[in-house]
């Protein structure tokens, strides 16, 4: 569990400006290496931007979503002057809010409609939302920012193309979601069995799945973040950013898969 924990509600920019290692960093180190994490280019893709918009509407509510975002209507062919004028009007109405295309807006509406009918999904998205927690984990500065949490549970919202059990199981290992989940739980003193993934499909019909981890996934996630944390601690102590590593190597230095 995190020692000397300090919890506060700060902005995404403030949270990500911290030098303390996060679950995202540990996932990257586990999948690639410390060297990759240190030199990784930071950029936001369209899928990530849409995911952020979905997080806002489902976790923070319609009013906050409308404060931050403006959904454009289906304007039509922008080669026509009349449609150009219509778009200009909407851009003026949007002000400094983030723009969402008509198709992105339809996706969010479809997701919200399904979400409002899913009592289990709503249960794990109702609580303390996006609270930043800073402290020391075994002496190393860390930070965790769960999407939503209660006294003894954590809910994590994930957008994906396919929210079915078989597809999300693959996503869990590919994206290292089990690493993030066990790190969050161990850091905050919560039983990983009480961690819930709310998987939201961004493809029609926008199905939602709410998932828990099994014991194997929990243990794999814990082992992965602990190994990544050791590599990160080595980097902090020596300044050496390790490249790809595996548990075993050949005498001539090849990594054994």
C-alpha positions as CSV (number, residue, x, y, z in Angstrom):
1,X,0.0,0.0,0.0
2,X,1.2,3.6,-0.7
3,X,3.0,5.2,2.2
4,X,2.6,9.0,3.0
5,X,-0.4,9.1,0.6
6,X,-1.7,12.5,-0.5
7,X,-5.0,12.6,-2.3
8,X,-6.3,15.5,-4.3
9,X,-8.4,16.5,-7.3
10,X,-6.0,18.0,-9.9
11,X,-6.1,18.3,-13.6
12,X,-4.9,15.7,-16.1
13,X,-2.0,18.0,-17.0
14,X,-1.0,18.4,-13.4
15,X,-1.2,14.7,-12.8
16,X,0.8,13.7,-15.8
17,X,3.5,16.3,-15.1
18,X,4.5,14.4,-11.9
19,X,7.8,12.5,-12.0
20,X,6.3,9.7,-9.9
21,X,5.8,6.5,-11.8
22,X,2.2,5.6,-12.8
23,X,0.4,2.4,-13.8
24,X,0.6,3.5,-17.4
25,X,4.4,3.8,-17.0
26,X,4.7,0.4,-15.4
27,X,2.6,-1.1,-18.2
28,X,4.9,0.3,-20.8
29,X,8.0,-0.9,-19.0
30,X,6.5,-4.3,-18.6
31,X,5.5,-4.6,-22.2
32,X,8.6,-3.0,-23.7
33,X,11.4,-1.6,-21.4
34,X,12.5,1.4,-19.3
35,X,14.4,2.7,-22.3
36,X,11.2,2.6,-24.4
37,X,9.2,4.4,-21.6
38,X,11.8,7.1,-21.1
39,X,12.0,7.9,-24.8
40,X,8.4,7.1,-25.7
41,X,6.8,9.9,-27.8
42,X,3.7,11.2,-26.1
43,X,0.8,11.8,-28.4
44,X,-3.0,11.5,-28.4
45,X,-4.7,9.5,-31.1
46,X,-8.3,10.0,-32.3
47,X,-9.3,6.8,-30.4
48,X,-7.8,8.2,-27.2
49,X,-9.5,11.5,-27.7
50,X,-12.9,9.7,-28.2
51,X,-12.2,7.6,-25.1
52,X,-11.6,10.8,-23.1
53,X,-14.9,12.2,-24.2
54,X,-16.7,8.9,-23.3
55,X,-15.0,9.0,-19.8
56,X,-16.3,12.6,-19.3
57,X,-19.9,11.9,-20.2
58,X,-20.2,8.6,-18.3
59,X,-18.2,9.5,-15.2
60,X,-18.7,13.3,-14.8
61,X,-22.2,13.6,-16.3
62,X,-23.9,15.4,-19.2
63,X,-23.5,18.9,-17.8
64,X,-19.8,18.6,-17.5
65,X,-19.6,16.9,-20.9
66,X,-21.5,19.8,-22.5
67,X,-19.2,22.3,-20.8
68,X,-16.1,20.7,-22.4
69,X,-17.4,19.4,-25.7
70,X,-19.5,20.5,-28.7
71,X,-21.0,18.0,-31.0
72,X,-21.3,19.1,-34.6
73,X,-24.4,18.2,-36.6
74,X,-24.4,16.4,-39.9
75,X,-23.6,19.4,-42.0
76,X,-23.2,17.7,-45.4
77,X,-21.0,18.5,-48.4
78,X,-18.6,21.3,-47.3
79,X,-17.9,22.1,-50.9
80,X,-21.2,24.0,-50.9
81,X,-21.1,27.5,-49.6
82,X,-24.3,27.1,-47.6
83,X,-22.8,24.2,-45.6
84,X,-19.6,26.1,-45.1
85,X,-21.7,28.9,-43.5
86,X,-23.5,26.4,-41.3
87,X,-20.2,25.0,-40.1
88,X,-18.9,28.5,-39.3
89,X,-22.0,29.2,-37.2
90,X,-21.4,26.0,-35.2
91,X,-17.7,26.7,-34.7
92,X,-18.7,30.1,-33.2
93,X,-21.2,28.4,-30.9
94,X,-18.6,25.9,-29.8
95,X,-16.2,28.6,-28.6
96,X,-13.2,27.0,-26.9
97,X,-14.9,23.7,-26.4
98,X,-13.5,20.5,-28.0
99,X,-15.2,19.6,-31.2
100,X,-16.7,16.2,-31.9
101,X,-17.8,15.2,-35.4
102,X,-21.3,14.1,-36.1
103,X,-20.3,10.4,-36.2
104,X,-18.4,10.8,-32.9
105,X,-21.5,12.4,-31.4
106,X,-23.7,9.5,-32.6
107,X,-21.2,7.1,-31.0
108,X,-21.4,8.8,-27.7
109,X,-25.2,9.0,-27.8
110,X,-25.4,5.3,-28.5
111,X,-23.0,4.5,-25.7
112,X,-24.8,6.7,-23.2
113,X,-28.1,5.2,-24.1
114,X,-26.9,1.6,-23.3
115,X,-25.0,2.8,-20.2
116,X,-28.1,4.4,-18.7
117,X,-29.8,1.0,-18.9
118,X,-26.9,-1.0,-17.4
119,X,-27.2,-1.0,-13.6
120,X,-23.9,-2.9,-13.0
121,X,-21.9,-0.5,-15.2
122,X,-23.5,2.5,-13.5
123,X,-22.6,1.0,-10.1
124,X,-18.9,0.9,-10.9
125,X,-18.9,4.4,-12.4
126,X,-20.6,6.1,-9.4
127,X,-18.2,7.1,-6.6
128,X,-15.0,9.1,-6.2
129,X,-14.1,10.1,-9.7
130,X,-10.5,10.6,-11.0
131,X,-8.9,11.4,-7.7
132,X,-5.1,11.6,-7.8
133,X,-3.1,9.8,-5.2
134,X,0.6,10.4,-4.6
135,X,3.0,8.7,-2.2
136,X,5.8,6.1,-1.9
137,X,5.4,2.4,-2.8
138,X,8.2,0.5,-1.2
139,X,10.2,3.7,-1.1
140,X,9.6,4.6,-4.8
141,X,7.4,7.7,-5.7
142,X,4.3,6.5,-7.4
143,X,0.9,8.0,-8.5
144,X,-2.4,6.4,-9.1
145,X,-5.6,7.9,-10.5
146,X,-8.5,5.4,-10.7
147,X,-11.4,6.3,-12.9
148,X,-13.8,5.7,-10.0
149,X,-13.6,4.1,-6.6
150,X,-15.6,3.4,-3.4
151,X,-14.5,2.3,0.0
152,X,-13.5,-1.2,-1.1
153,X,-13.7,-1.3,-4.9
154,X,-12.3,0.3,-8.1
155,X,-14.1,0.8,-11.4
156,X,-12.1,1.4,-14.6
157,X,-13.8,2.5,-17.8
158,X,-12.3,1.1,-21.0
159,X,-13.3,2.0,-24.6
160,X,-12.7,-0.7,-27.1
161,X,-14.0,-1.9,-30.5
162,X,-15.3,-5.2,-29.1
163,X,-16.5,-5.5,-25.6
164,X,-17.3,-9.2,-25.7
165,X,-15.7,-11.5,-23.1
166,X,-13.4,-13.2,-25.5
167,X,-12.2,-10.0,-27.1
168,X,-11.7,-8.1,-23.9
169,X,-9.7,-11.0,-22.4
170,X,-7.3,-10.5,-25.3
171,X,-7.2,-6.7,-24.7
172,X,-6.5,-7.2,-21.0
173,X,-3.3,-9.0,-21.8
174,X,-2.3,-7.0,-24.8
175,X,-2.8,-3.6,-23.2
176,X,-1.7,-4.7,-19.7
177,X,-4.9,-3.9,-18.0
178,X,-4.3,-6.6,-15.4
179,X,-1.0,-4.8,-14.5
180,X,-2.8,-1.5,-14.0
181,X,-5.6,-3.1,-12.0
182,X,-3.4,-5.0,-9.5
183,X,-1.1,-2.0,-9.1
184,X,-4.1,0.3,-8.3
185,X,-5.5,-2.2,-5.8
186,X,-2.2,-3.0,-4.1
187,X,-1.3,0.7,-3.9
188,X,-4.6,1.7,-2.4
189,X,-5.2,-1.4,-0.2
190,X,-8.1,-2.8,-2.1
191,X,-8.7,-6.5,-2.9
192,X,-8.1,-7.0,-6.6
193,X,-11.2,-9.3,-6.7
194,X,-13.2,-6.0,-6.2
195,X,-11.8,-4.4,-9.3
196,X,-14.3,-3.9,-12.2
197,X,-13.5,-3.2,-15.8
198,X,-16.4,-1.4,-17.6
199,X,-15.7,-2.2,-21.2
200,X,-17.6,0.0,-23.7
201,X,-17.7,-0.8,-27.4
202,X,-17.3,2.3,-29.7
203,X,-18.8,0.3,-32.5
204,X,-22.6,-0.1,-33.0
205,X,-24.6,-1.5,-31.2
206,X,-22.3,-0.1,-28.5
207,X,-22.4,-3.1,-26.1
208,X,-21.1,-2.9,-22.6
209,X,-19.4,-5.6,-20.5
210,X,-18.5,-5.4,-16.9
211,X,-15.6,-7.8,-15.9
212,X,-13.6,-9.0,-13.0
213,X,-10.2,-10.6,-13.0
214,X,-9.5,-14.3,-12.1
215,X,-6.7,-15.3,-9.8
216,X,-4.3,-16.1,-12.6
217,X,-4.7,-12.7,-14.1
218,X,-4.3,-11.0,-10.7
219,X,-1.1,-12.9,-10.0
220,X,0.3,-12.2,-13.5
221,X,-0.5,-8.6,-13.1
222,X,1.1,-8.3,-9.7
223,X,4.3,-10.1,-10.9
224,X,4.5,-7.9,-14.0
225,X,4.2,-4.6,-12.1
226,X,6.6,-5.7,-9.4
227,X,9.2,-6.6,-12.1
228,X,8.6,-3.3,-13.9
229,X,9.0,-1.4,-10.6
230,X,12.3,-3.1,-10.0
231,X,13.6,-2.0,-13.4
232,X,12.3,1.5,-12.8
233,X,14.1,1.6,-9.4
234,X,17.3,0.5,-11.0
235,X,17.0,3.3,-13.5
236,X,16.4,5.9,-10.7
237,X,19.5,4.6,-8.8
238,X,21.9,4.2,-11.7
239,X,20.5,6.3,-14.6
240,X,20.7,3.2,-16.8
241,X,17.5,2.7,-18.8
242,X,17.4,-1.1,-19.5
243,X,16.3,-2.3,-22.9
244,X,14.4,-5.4,-23.7
245,X,14.7,-8.1,-21.0
246,X,13.4,-11.6,-20.3
247,X,13.8,-13.9,-17.4
248,X,16.5,-15.9,-19.1
249,X,19.2,-15.3,-21.7
250,X,21.7,-17.4,-23.6
251,X,25.4,-17.2,-22.9
252,X,25.9,-15.0,-25.9
253,X,23.2,-12.5,-24.8
254,X,20.1,-13.6,-26.8
255,X,16.8,-13.3,-24.9
256,X,15.0,-16.5,-24.4
257,X,11.3,-16.2,-25.2
